């Protein structure tokens, strides 16, 4: 499964979600992290929304419902499994 995480430097919510995604072992996840400060269109779209996690299907990006920052790695894994 391919995912894109839109984040920005210094965002503790972004860093926390990235850490949890990298710890998931029960799913084969390919994670691309995109820094919204590197492109104006990403910044405009997500400046007030980060972290934003999208599931990449072919050339399409489907936003995934935002998990709670308190969700455990196991809860996040189950959520992604159910979503995808």
PDB file with one MODEL, atoms N, CA, C and O in Angstrom:
MODEL        1
ATOM      1  N   UNK A   1       0.845  -1.182   0.000  1.00  0.00           N
ATOM      2  CA  UNK A   1       0.000   0.000   0.000  1.00  0.00           C
ATOM      3  C   UNK A   1       0.886   1.239   0.000  1.00  0.00           C
ATOM      4  O   UNK A   1       1.871   1.316   0.733  1.00  0.00           O
ATOM      5  N   UNK A   2       0.527   2.183  -0.814  1.00  0.00           N
ATOM      6  CA  UNK A   2       1.298   3.417  -0.907  1.00  0.00           C
ATOM      7  C   UNK A   2       0.533   4.546  -0.228  1.00  0.00           C
ATOM      8  O   UNK A   2      -0.660   4.740  -0.458  1.00  0.00           O
ATOM      9  N   UNK A   3       1.252   5.286   0.613  1.00  0.00           N
ATOM     10  CA  UNK A   3       0.672   6.421   1.309  1.00  0.00           C
ATOM     11  C   UNK A   3       1.566   7.638   1.141  1.00  0.00           C
ATOM     12  O   UNK A   3       2.783   7.524   0.989  1.00  0.00           O
ATOM     13  N   UNK A   4       0.936   8.802   1.173  1.00  0.00           N
ATOM     14  CA  UNK A   4       1.644  10.076   1.141  1.00  0.00           C
ATOM     15  C   UNK A   4       1.265  10.833   2.406  1.00  0.00           C
ATOM     16  O   UNK A   4       0.083  10.988   2.710  1.00  0.00           O
ATOM     17  N   UNK A   5       2.253  11.296   3.131  1.00  0.00           N
ATOM     18  CA  UNK A   5       2.030  12.087   4.336  1.00  0.00           C
ATOM     19  C   UNK A   5       2.469  13.511   4.051  1.00  0.00           C
ATOM     20  O   UNK A   5       3.653  13.774   3.840  1.00  0.00           O
ATOM     21  N   UNK A   6       1.513  14.430   4.044  1.00  0.00           N
ATOM     22  CA  UNK A   6       1.827  15.850   3.897  1.00  0.00           C
ATOM     23  C   UNK A   6       2.110  16.389   5.292  1.00  0.00           C
ATOM     24  O   UNK A   6       1.275  16.275   6.189  1.00  0.00           O
ATOM     25  N   UNK A   7       3.280  16.972   5.469  1.00  0.00           N
ATOM     26  CA  UNK A   7       3.688  17.461   6.782  1.00  0.00           C
ATOM     27  C   UNK A   7       4.523  18.723   6.626  1.00  0.00           C
ATOM     28  O   UNK A   7       4.794  19.181   5.516  1.00  0.00           O
ATOM     29  N   UNK A   8       4.919  19.266   7.760  1.00  0.00           N
ATOM     30  CA  UNK A   8       5.834  20.404   7.718  1.00  0.00           C
ATOM     31  C   UNK A   8       6.804  20.295   8.884  1.00  0.00           C
ATOM     32  O   UNK A   8       6.471  19.706   9.913  1.00  0.00           O
ATOM     33  N   UNK A   9       7.994  20.852   8.735  1.00  0.00           N
ATOM     34  CA  UNK A   9       9.004  20.767   9.783  1.00  0.00           C
ATOM     35  C   UNK A   9       8.500  21.377  11.090  1.00  0.00           C
ATOM     36  O   UNK A   9       7.826  22.407  11.092  1.00  0.00           O
ATOM     37  N   UNK A  10       8.836  20.726  12.193  1.00  0.00           N
ATOM     38  CA  UNK A  10       8.481  21.235  13.506  1.00  0.00           C
ATOM     39  C   UNK A  10       7.064  20.917  13.944  1.00  0.00           C
ATOM     40  O   UNK A  10       6.646  21.353  15.017  1.00  0.00           O
ATOM     41  N   UNK A  11       6.322  20.179  13.156  1.00  0.00           N
ATOM     42  CA  UNK A  11       4.941  19.815  13.505  1.00  0.00           C
ATOM     43  C   UNK A  11       4.976  18.521  14.303  1.00  0.00           C
ATOM     44  O   UNK A  11       5.264  17.456  13.756  1.00  0.00           O
ATOM     45  N   UNK A  12       4.684  18.612  15.591  1.00  0.00           N
ATOM     46  CA  UNK A  12       4.761  17.409  16.426  1.00  0.00           C
ATOM     47  C   UNK A  12       3.689  16.387  16.063  1.00  0.00           C
ATOM     48  O   UNK A  12       3.907  15.188  16.239  1.00  0.00           O
ATOM     49  N   UNK A  13       2.545  16.825  15.563  1.00  0.00           N
ATOM     50  CA  UNK A  13       1.512  15.877  15.122  1.00  0.00           C
ATOM     51  C   UNK A  13       1.991  15.107  13.884  1.00  0.00           C
ATOM     52  O   UNK A  13       1.765  13.903  13.763  1.00  0.00           O
ATOM     53  N   UNK A  14       2.650  15.816  12.976  1.00  0.00           N
ATOM     54  CA  UNK A  14       3.189  15.180  11.768  1.00  0.00           C
ATOM     55  C   UNK A  14       4.257  14.151  12.135  1.00  0.00           C
ATOM     56  O   UNK A  14       4.251  13.026  11.636  1.00  0.00           O
ATOM     57  N   UNK A  15       5.164  14.553  13.009  1.00  0.00           N
ATOM     58  CA  UNK A  15       6.251  13.670  13.415  1.00  0.00           C
ATOM     59  C   UNK A  15       5.711  12.439  14.133  1.00  0.00           C
ATOM     60  O   UNK A  15       6.203  11.330  13.924  1.00  0.00           O
ATOM     61  N   UNK A  16       4.701  12.630  14.977  1.00  0.00           N
ATOM     62  CA  UNK A  16       4.107  11.512  15.703  1.00  0.00           C
ATOM     63  C   UNK A  16       3.441  10.517  14.773  1.00  0.00           C
ATOM     64  O   UNK A  16       3.595   9.307  14.938  1.00  0.00           O
ATOM     65  N   UNK A  17       2.701  11.024  13.795  1.00  0.00           N
ATOM     66  CA  UNK A  17       2.035  10.138  12.844  1.00  0.00           C
ATOM     67  C   UNK A  17       3.063   9.413  11.987  1.00  0.00           C
ATOM     68  O   UNK A  17       2.915   8.217  11.736  1.00  0.00           O
ATOM     69  N   UNK A  18       4.081  10.095  11.540  1.00  0.00           N
ATOM     70  CA  UNK A  18       5.119   9.452  10.732  1.00  0.00           C
ATOM     71  C   UNK A  18       5.795   8.338  11.514  1.00  0.00           C
ATOM     72  O   UNK A  18       6.022   7.254  10.977  1.00  0.00           O
ATOM     73  N   UNK A  19       6.120   8.593  12.777  1.00  0.00           N
ATOM     74  CA  UNK A  19       6.742   7.581  13.629  1.00  0.00           C
ATOM     75  C   UNK A  19       5.876   6.335  13.724  1.00  0.00           C
ATOM     76  O   UNK A  19       6.364   5.214  13.586  1.00  0.00           O
ATOM     77  N   UNK A  20       4.592   6.540  13.959  1.00  0.00           N
ATOM     78  CA  UNK A  20       3.674   5.395  14.092  1.00  0.00           C
ATOM     79  C   UNK A  20       3.547   4.642  12.779  1.00  0.00           C
ATOM     80  O   UNK A  20       3.537   3.411  12.771  1.00  0.00           O
ATOM     81  N   UNK A  21       3.450   5.358  11.675  1.00  0.00           N
ATOM     82  CA  UNK A  21       3.348   4.692  10.372  1.00  0.00           C
ATOM     83  C   UNK A  21       4.583   3.846  10.092  1.00  0.00           C
ATOM     84  O   UNK A  21       4.475   2.759   9.525  1.00  0.00           O
ATOM     85  N   UNK A  22       5.747   4.334  10.483  1.00  0.00           N
ATOM     86  CA  UNK A  22       6.991   3.601  10.255  1.00  0.00           C
ATOM     87  C   UNK A  22       7.113   2.380  11.153  1.00  0.00           C
ATOM     88  O   UNK A  22       7.905   1.482  10.867  1.00  0.00           O
ATOM     89  N   UNK A  23       6.333   2.331  12.245  1.00  0.00           N
ATOM     90  CA  UNK A  23       6.386   1.197  13.163  1.00  0.00           C
ATOM     91  C   UNK A  23       5.403   0.083  12.801  1.00  0.00           C
ATOM     92  O   UNK A  23       5.466  -1.007  13.370  1.00  0.00           O
ATOM     93  N   UNK A  24       4.510   0.345  11.872  1.00  0.00           N
ATOM     94  CA  UNK A  24       3.533  -0.668  11.476  1.00  0.00           C
ATOM     95  C   UNK A  24       4.247  -1.823  10.789  1.00  0.00           C
ATOM     96  O   UNK A  24       5.003  -1.626   9.838  1.00  0.00           O
ATOM     97  N   UNK A  25       3.996  -3.032  11.287  1.00  0.00           N
ATOM     98  CA  UNK A  25       4.668  -4.194  10.731  1.00  0.00           C
ATOM     99  C   UNK A  25       3.706  -5.158  10.048  1.00  0.00           C
ATOM    100  O   UNK A  25       4.126  -5.980   9.234  1.00  0.00           O
ATOM    101  N   UNK A  26       2.417  -5.065  10.373  1.00  0.00           N
ATOM    102  CA  UNK A  26       1.444  -6.007   9.834  1.00  0.00           C
ATOM    103  C   UNK A  26       0.970  -5.676   8.434  1.00  0.00           C
ATOM    104  O   UNK A  26       0.260  -6.474   7.823  1.00  0.00           O
ATOM    105  N   UNK A  27       1.343  -4.523   7.912  1.00  0.00           N
ATOM    106  CA  UNK A  27       0.956  -4.113   6.569  1.00  0.00           C
ATOM    107  C   UNK A  27       2.205  -3.726   5.793  1.00  0.00           C
ATOM    108  O   UNK A  27       3.168  -3.208   6.357  1.00  0.00           O
ATOM    109  N   UNK A  28       2.174  -3.983   4.499  1.00  0.00           N
ATOM    110  CA  UNK A  28       3.283  -3.576   3.645  1.00  0.00           C
ATOM    111  C   UNK A  28       3.004  -2.146   3.186  1.00  0.00           C
ATOM    112  O   UNK A  28       2.244  -1.915   2.247  1.00  0.00           O
ATOM    113  N   UNK A  29       3.639  -1.194   3.872  1.00  0.00           N
ATOM    114  CA  UNK A  29       3.377   0.223   3.615  1.00  0.00           C
ATOM    115  C   UNK A  29       4.597   0.877   2.976  1.00  0.00           C
ATOM    116  O   UNK A  29       5.727   0.730   3.441  1.00  0.00           O
ATOM    117  N   UNK A  30       4.330   1.595   1.904  1.00  0.00           N
ATOM    118  CA  UNK A  30       5.342   2.440   1.285  1.00  0.00           C
ATOM    119  C   UNK A  30       4.923   3.873   1.582  1.00  0.00           C
ATOM    120  O   UNK A  30       3.871   4.318   1.123  1.00  0.00           O
ATOM    121  N   UNK A  31       5.735   4.600   2.345  1.00  0.00           N
ATOM    122  CA  UNK A  31       5.383   5.936   2.798  1.00  0.00           C
ATOM    123  C   UNK A  31       6.257   6.986   2.132  1.00  0.00           C
ATOM    124  O   UNK A  31       7.485   6.917   2.175  1.00  0.00           O
ATOM    125  N   UNK A  32       5.598   7.957   1.516  1.00  0.00           N
ATOM    126  CA  UNK A  32       6.291   9.115   0.948  1.00  0.00           C
ATOM    127  C   UNK A  32       5.902  10.319   1.797  1.00  0.00           C
ATOM    128  O   UNK A  32       4.719  10.623   1.946  1.00  0.00           O
ATOM    129  N   UNK A  33       6.890  10.999   2.348  1.00  0.00           N
ATOM    130  CA  UNK A  33       6.634  12.177   3.174  1.00  0.00           C
ATOM    131  C   UNK A  33       6.907  13.414   2.326  1.00  0.00           C
ATOM    132  O   UNK A  33       7.985  13.568   1.752  1.00  0.00           O
ATOM    133  N   UNK A  34       5.910  14.291   2.260  1.00  0.00           N
ATOM    134  CA  UNK A  34       6.036  15.521   1.472  1.00  0.00           C
ATOM    135  C   UNK A  34       5.998  16.736   2.397  1.00  0.00           C
ATOM    136  O   UNK A  34       5.039  16.935   3.144  1.00  0.00           O
ATOM    137  N   UNK A  35       7.038  17.527   2.336  1.00  0.00           N
ATOM    138  CA  UNK A  35       7.144  18.757   3.129  1.00  0.00           C
ATOM    139  C   UNK A  35       6.365  19.851   2.394  1.00  0.00           C
ATOM    140  O   UNK A  35       6.747  20.266   1.300  1.00  0.00           O
ATOM    141  N   UNK A  36       5.274  20.312   3.002  1.00  0.00           N
ATOM    142  CA  UNK A  36       4.421  21.294   2.318  1.00  0.00           C
ATOM    143  C   UNK A  36       5.097  22.637   2.120  1.00  0.00           C
ATOM    144  O   UNK A  36       4.629  23.452   1.325  1.00  0.00           O
ATOM    145  N   UNK A  37       6.196  22.882   2.833  1.00  0.00           N
ATOM    146  CA  UNK A  37       6.875  24.170   2.679  1.00  0.00           C
ATOM    147  C   UNK A  37       7.748  24.209   1.433  1.00  0.00           C
ATOM    148  O   UNK A  37       8.326  25.249   1.118  1.00  0.00           O
ATOM    149  N   UNK A  38       7.853  23.080   0.714  1.00  0.00           N
ATOM    150  CA  UNK A  38       8.706  23.043  -0.473  1.00  0.00           C
ATOM    151  C   UNK A  38       7.951  23.369  -1.753  1.00  0.00           C
ATOM    152  O   UNK A  38       8.562  23.600  -2.797  1.00  0.00           O
ATOM    153  N   UNK A  39       6.613  23.388  -1.673  1.00  0.00           N
ATOM    154  CA  UNK A  39       5.814  23.723  -2.862  1.00  0.00           C
ATOM    155  C   UNK A  39       4.629  24.583  -2.453  1.00  0.00           C
ATOM    156  O   UNK A  39       3.919  24.284  -1.493  1.00  0.00           O
ATOM    157  N   UNK A  40       4.437  25.649  -3.201  1.00  0.00           N
ATOM    158  CA  UNK A  40       3.372  26.597  -2.877  1.00  0.00           C
ATOM    159  C   UNK A  40       1.986  25.962  -2.934  1.00  0.00           C
ATOM    160  O   UNK A  40       1.140  26.267  -2.093  1.00  0.00           O
ATOM    161  N   UNK A  41       1.731  25.080  -3.913  1.00  0.00           N
ATOM    162  CA  UNK A  41       0.412  24.457  -4.025  1.00  0.00           C
ATOM    163  C   UNK A  41       0.121  23.541  -2.841  1.00  0.00           C
ATOM    164  O   UNK A  41      -1.012  23.499  -2.362  1.00  0.00           O
ATOM    165  N   UNK A  42       1.126  22.805  -2.362  1.00  0.00           N
ATOM    166  CA  UNK A  42       0.930  21.966  -1.179  1.00  0.00           C
ATOM    167  C   UNK A  42       0.694  22.832   0.048  1.00  0.00           C
ATOM    168  O   UNK A  42      -0.166  22.529   0.875  1.00  0.00           O
ATOM    169  N   UNK A  43       1.460  23.909   0.164  1.00  0.00           N
ATOM    170  CA  UNK A  43       1.313  24.792   1.321  1.00  0.00           C
ATOM    171  C   UNK A  43      -0.086  25.406   1.362  1.00  0.00           C
ATOM    172  O   UNK A  43      -0.728  25.430   2.412  1.00  0.00           O
ATOM    173  N   UNK A  44      -0.552  25.902   0.219  1.00  0.00           N
ATOM    174  CA  UNK A  44      -1.891  26.497   0.155  1.00  0.00           C
ATOM    175  C   UNK A  44      -2.970  25.483   0.518  1.00  0.00           C
ATOM    176  O   UNK A  44      -3.935  25.809   1.210  1.00  0.00           O
ATOM    177  N   UNK A  45      -2.799  24.264   0.049  1.00  0.00           N
ATOM    178  CA  UNK A  45      -3.817  23.242   0.272  1.00  0.00           C
ATOM    179  C   UNK A  45      -3.829  22.719   1.707  1.00  0.00           C
ATOM    180  O   UNK A  45      -4.897  22.404   2.233  1.00  0.00           O
ATOM    181  N   UNK A  46      -2.668  22.620   2.349  1.00  0.00           N
ATOM    182  CA  UNK A  46      -2.580  21.891   3.618  1.00  0.00           C
ATOM    183  C   UNK A  46      -2.034  22.681   4.798  1.00  0.00           C
ATOM    184  O   UNK A  46      -1.829  22.103   5.866  1.00  0.00           O
ATOM    185  N   UNK A  47      -1.788  23.986   4.647  1.00  0.00           N
ATOM    186  CA  UNK A  47      -1.125  24.729   5.713  1.00  0.00           C
ATOM    187  C   UNK A  47      -1.843  24.655   7.060  1.00  0.00           C
ATOM    188  O   UNK A  47      -1.195  24.709   8.105  1.00  0.00           O
ATOM    189  N   UNK A  48      -3.170  24.533   7.050  1.00  0.00           N
ATOM    190  CA  UNK A  48      -3.923  24.474   8.306  1.00  0.00           C
ATOM    191  C   UNK A  48      -4.413  23.067   8.613  1.00  0.00           C
ATOM    192  O   UNK A  48      -5.136  22.861   9.588  1.00  0.00           O
ATOM    193  N   UNK A  49      -4.029  22.104   7.794  1.00  0.00           N
ATOM    194  CA  UNK A  49      -4.581  20.755   7.918  1.00  0.00           C
ATOM    195  C   UNK A  49      -3.570  19.685   8.318  1.00  0.00           C
ATOM    196  O   UNK A  49      -3.974  18.586   8.698  1.00  0.00           O
ATOM    197  N   UNK A  50      -2.285  19.965   8.245  1.00  0.00           N
ATOM    198  CA  UNK A  50      -1.297  18.917   8.485  1.00  0.00           C
ATOM    199  C   UNK A  50      -1.433  18.325   9.881  1.00  0.00           C
ATOM    200  O   UNK A  50      -1.786  19.034  10.823  1.00  0.00           O
ATOM    201  N   UNK A  51      -1.157  17.046  10.020  1.00  0.00           N
ATOM    202  CA  UNK A  51      -0.747  16.109   8.996  1.00  0.00           C
ATOM    203  C   UNK A  51      -1.935  15.620   8.164  1.00  0.00           C
ATOM    204  O   UNK A  51      -3.038  15.437   8.680  1.00  0.00           O
ATOM    205  N   UNK A  52      -1.692  15.417   6.886  1.00  0.00           N
ATOM    206  CA  UNK A  52      -2.701  14.861   5.989  1.00  0.00           C
ATOM    207  C   UNK A  52      -2.114  13.591   5.388  1.00  0.00           C
ATOM    208  O   UNK A  52      -1.040  13.608   4.786  1.00  0.00           O
ATOM    209  N   UNK A  53      -2.837  12.495   5.563  1.00  0.00           N
ATOM    210  CA  UNK A  53      -2.405  11.210   5.038  1.00  0.00           C
ATOM    211  C   UNK A  53      -3.304  10.840   3.867  1.00  0.00           C
ATOM    212  O   UNK A  53      -4.529  10.866   3.983  1.00  0.00           O
ATOM    213  N   UNK A  54      -2.694  10.499   2.748  1.00  0.00           N
ATOM    214  CA  UNK A  54      -3.443  10.106   1.553  1.00  0.00           C
ATOM    215  C   UNK A  54      -3.017   8.709   1.129  1.00  0.00           C
ATOM    216  O   UNK A  54      -1.842   8.351   1.210  1.00  0.00           O
ATOM    217  N   UNK A  55      -3.988   7.926   0.676  1.00  0.00           N
ATOM    218  CA  UNK A  55      -3.727   6.609   0.101  1.00  0.00           C
ATOM    219  C   UNK A  55      -3.552   6.812  -1.391  1.00  0.00           C
ATOM    220  O   UNK A  55      -4.415   7.399  -2.044  1.00  0.00           O
ATOM    221  N   UNK A  56      -2.454   6.338  -1.932  1.00  0.00           N
ATOM    222  CA  UNK A  56      -2.171   6.519  -3.356  1.00  0.00           C
ATOM    223  C   UNK A  56      -2.638   5.276  -4.103  1.00  0.00           C
ATOM    224  O   UNK A  56      -2.166   4.167  -3.856  1.00  0.00           O
ATOM    225  N   UNK A  57      -3.579   5.489  -5.023  1.00  0.00           N
ATOM    226  CA  UNK A  57      -4.107   4.413  -5.850  1.00  0.00           C
ATOM    227  C   UNK A  57      -3.909   4.840  -7.296  1.00  0.00           C
ATOM    228  O   UNK A  57      -4.505   5.818  -7.746  1.00  0.00           O
ATOM    229  N   UNK A  58      -3.076   4.109  -8.023  1.00  0.00           N
ATOM    230  CA  UNK A  58      -2.667   4.489  -9.373  1.00  0.00           C
ATOM    231  C   UNK A  58      -2.072   5.891  -9.302  1.00  0.00           C
ATOM    232  O   UNK A  58      -1.086   6.107  -8.598  1.00  0.00           O
ATOM    233  N   UNK A  59      -2.652   6.832 -10.012  1.00  0.00           N
ATOM    234  CA  UNK A  59      -2.157   8.211  -9.958  1.00  0.00           C
ATOM    235  C   UNK A  59      -3.063   9.107  -9.132  1.00  0.00           C
ATOM    236  O   UNK A  59      -2.909  10.328  -9.143  1.00  0.00           O
ATOM    237  N   UNK A  60      -3.998   8.517  -8.424  1.00  0.00           N
ATOM    238  CA  UNK A  60      -4.950   9.271  -7.612  1.00  0.00           C
ATOM    239  C   UNK A  60      -4.542   9.239  -6.139  1.00  0.00           C
ATOM    240  O   UNK A  60      -3.959   8.264  -5.665  1.00  0.00           O
ATOM    241  N   UNK A  61      -4.857  10.315  -5.428  1.00  0.00           N
ATOM    242  CA  UNK A  61      -4.636  10.381  -3.981  1.00  0.00           C
ATOM    243  C   UNK A  61      -5.985  10.491  -3.299  1.00  0.00           C
ATOM    244  O   UNK A  61      -6.777  11.383  -3.604  1.00  0.00           O
ATOM    245  N   UNK A  62      -6.241   9.574  -2.369  1.00  0.00           N
ATOM    246  CA  UNK A  62      -7.483   9.602  -1.601  1.00  0.00           C
ATOM    247  C   UNK A  62      -7.140   9.922  -0.151  1.00  0.00           C
ATOM    248  O   UNK A  62      -6.437   9.145   0.494  1.00  0.00           O
ATOM    249  N   UNK A  63      -7.620  11.051   0.378  1.00  0.00           N
ATOM    250  CA  UNK A  63      -7.332  11.360   1.785  1.00  0.00           C
ATOM    251  C   UNK A  63      -7.910  10.295   2.709  1.00  0.00           C
ATOM    252  O   UNK A  63      -9.025   9.812   2.511  1.00  0.00           O
ATOM    253  N   UNK A  64      -7.139   9.947   3.706  1.00  0.00           N
ATOM    254  CA  UNK A  64      -7.547   8.986   4.724  1.00  0.00           C
ATOM    255  C   UNK A  64      -8.074   9.795   5.903  1.00  0.00           C
ATOM    256  O   UNK A  64      -7.504  10.835   6.231  1.00  0.00           O
ATOM    257  N   UNK A  65      -9.163   9.336   6.555  1.00  0.00           N
ATOM    258  CA  UNK A  65      -9.636  10.070   7.738  1.00  0.00           C
ATOM    259  C   UNK A  65      -8.501  10.240   8.752  1.00  0.00           C
ATOM    260  O   UNK A  65      -7.714   9.324   8.990  1.00  0.00           O
ATOM    261  N   UNK A  66      -8.441  11.418   9.331  1.00  0.00           N
ATOM    262  CA  UNK A  66      -7.350  11.728  10.256  1.00  0.00           C
ATOM    263  C   UNK A  66      -7.452  10.879  11.523  1.00  0.00           C
ATOM    264  O   UNK A  66      -8.470  10.905  12.214  1.00  0.00           O
ATOM    265  N   UNK A  67      -6.397  10.131  11.819  1.00  0.00           N
ATOM    266  CA  UNK A  67      -6.416   9.348  13.066  1.00  0.00           C
ATOM    267  C   UNK A  67      -6.167  10.253  14.266  1.00  0.00           C
ATOM    268  O   UNK A  67      -5.554  11.315  14.151  1.00  0.00           O
ATOM    269  N   UNK A  68      -6.648   9.817  15.395  1.00  0.00           N
ATOM    270  CA  UNK A  68      -6.400  10.557  16.636  1.00  0.00           C
ATOM    271  C   UNK A  68      -4.908  10.534  16.943  1.00  0.00           C
ATOM    272  O   UNK A  68      -4.259   9.508  16.744  1.00  0.00           O
ATOM    273  N   UNK A  69      -4.350  11.646  17.426  1.00  0.00           N
ATOM    274  CA  UNK A  69      -2.939  11.646  17.830  1.00  0.00           C
ATOM    275  C   UNK A  69      -2.672  10.653  18.968  1.00  0.00           C
ATOM    276  O   UNK A  69      -1.528  10.265  19.201  1.00  0.00           O
ATOM    277  N   UNK A  70      -3.718  10.253  19.662  1.00  0.00           N
ATOM    278  CA  UNK A  70      -3.573   9.308  20.770  1.00  0.00           C
ATOM    279  C   UNK A  70      -3.678   7.852  20.320  1.00  0.00           C
ATOM    280  O   UNK A  70      -3.487   6.939  21.124  1.00  0.00           O
ATOM    281  N   UNK A  71      -3.977   7.631  19.052  1.00  0.00           N
ATOM    282  CA  UNK A  71      -4.107   6.262  18.543  1.00  0.00           C
ATOM    283  C   UNK A  71      -2.772   5.531  18.661  1.00  0.00           C
ATOM    284  O   UNK A  71      -1.708   6.100  18.418  1.00  0.00           O
ATOM    285  N   UNK A  72      -2.857   4.269  19.036  1.00  0.00           N
ATOM    286  CA  UNK A  72      -1.645   3.453  19.119  1.00  0.00           C
ATOM    287  C   UNK A  72      -1.265   2.981  17.722  1.00  0.00           C
ATOM    288  O   UNK A  72      -2.035   3.137  16.774  1.00  0.00           O
ATOM    289  N   UNK A  73      -0.087   2.409  17.603  1.00  0.00           N
ATOM    290  CA  UNK A  73       0.362   1.865  16.318  1.00  0.00           C
ATOM    291  C   UNK A  73      -0.616   0.786  15.857  1.00  0.00           C
ATOM    292  O   UNK A  73      -0.957   0.720  14.676  1.00  0.00           O
ATOM    293  N   UNK A  74      -1.066  -0.058  16.785  1.00  0.00           N
ATOM    294  CA  UNK A  74      -1.997  -1.133  16.449  1.00  0.00           C
ATOM    295  C   UNK A  74      -3.339  -0.576  15.979  1.00  0.00           C
ATOM    296  O   UNK A  74      -3.917  -1.087  15.019  1.00  0.00           O
ATOM    297  N   UNK A  75      -3.833   0.452  16.635  1.00  0.00           N
ATOM    298  CA  UNK A  75      -5.090   1.068  16.222  1.00  0.00           C
ATOM    299  C   UNK A  75      -4.952   1.698  14.842  1.00  0.00           C
ATOM    300  O   UNK A  75      -5.858   1.585  14.017  1.00  0.00           O
ATOM    301  N   UNK A  76      -3.843   2.353  14.587  1.00  0.00           N
ATOM    302  CA  UNK A  76      -3.590   2.968  13.286  1.00  0.00           C
ATOM    303  C   UNK A  76      -3.519   1.895  12.202  1.00  0.00           C
ATOM    304  O   UNK A  76      -4.057   2.069  11.109  1.00  0.00           O
ATOM    305  N   UNK A  77      -2.857   0.794  12.512  1.00  0.00           N
ATOM    306  CA  UNK A  77      -2.755  -0.315  11.555  1.00  0.00           C
ATOM    307  C   UNK A  77      -4.140  -0.866  11.212  1.00  0.00           C
ATOM    308  O   UNK A  77      -4.442  -1.091  10.040  1.00  0.00           O
ATOM    309  N   UNK A  78      -4.978  -1.085  12.219  1.00  0.00           N
ATOM    310  CA  UNK A  78      -6.341  -1.585  11.985  1.00  0.00           C
ATOM    311  C   UNK A  78      -7.153  -0.588  11.162  1.00  0.00           C
ATOM    312  O   UNK A  78      -7.898  -0.979  10.263  1.00  0.00           O
ATOM    313  N   UNK A  79      -7.008   0.697  11.470  1.00  0.00           N
ATOM    314  CA  UNK A  79      -7.744   1.721  10.736  1.00  0.00           C
ATOM    315  C   UNK A  79      -7.366   1.706   9.253  1.00  0.00           C
ATOM    316  O   UNK A  79      -8.236   1.770   8.384  1.00  0.00           O
ATOM    317  N   UNK A  80      -6.066   1.621   8.970  1.00  0.00           N
ATOM    318  CA  UNK A  80      -5.612   1.603   7.584  1.00  0.00           C
ATOM    319  C   UNK A  80      -6.039   0.320   6.881  1.00  0.00           C
ATOM    320  O   UNK A  80      -6.384   0.340   5.700  1.00  0.00           O
ATOM    321  N   UNK A  81      -6.014  -0.783   7.601  1.00  0.00           N
ATOM    322  CA  UNK A  81      -6.445  -2.051   7.039  1.00  0.00           C
ATOM    323  C   UNK A  81      -7.923  -1.993   6.665  1.00  0.00           C
ATOM    324  O   UNK A  81      -8.309  -2.449   5.589  1.00  0.00           O
ATOM    325  N   UNK A  82      -8.745  -1.439   7.539  1.00  0.00           N
ATOM    326  CA  UNK A  82     -10.185  -1.315   7.274  1.00  0.00           C
ATOM    327  C   UNK A  82     -10.451  -0.323   6.160  1.00  0.00           C
ATOM    328  O   UNK A  82     -11.353  -0.531   5.349  1.00  0.00           O
ATOM    329  N   UNK A  83      -9.685   0.748   6.108  1.00  0.00           N
ATOM    330  CA  UNK A  83      -9.891   1.785   5.109  1.00  0.00           C
ATOM    331  C   UNK A  83      -9.523   1.299   3.709  1.00  0.00           C
ATOM    332  O   UNK A  83     -10.220   1.583   2.735  1.00  0.00           O
ATOM    333  N   UNK A  84      -8.436   0.575   3.631  1.00  0.00           N
ATOM    334  CA  UNK A  84      -7.923   0.148   2.320  1.00  0.00           C
ATOM    335  C   UNK A  84      -8.437  -1.225   1.969  1.00  0.00           C
ATOM    336  O   UNK A  84      -8.113  -1.752   0.905  1.00  0.00           O
TER     337      UNK A  84
ENDMDL
END
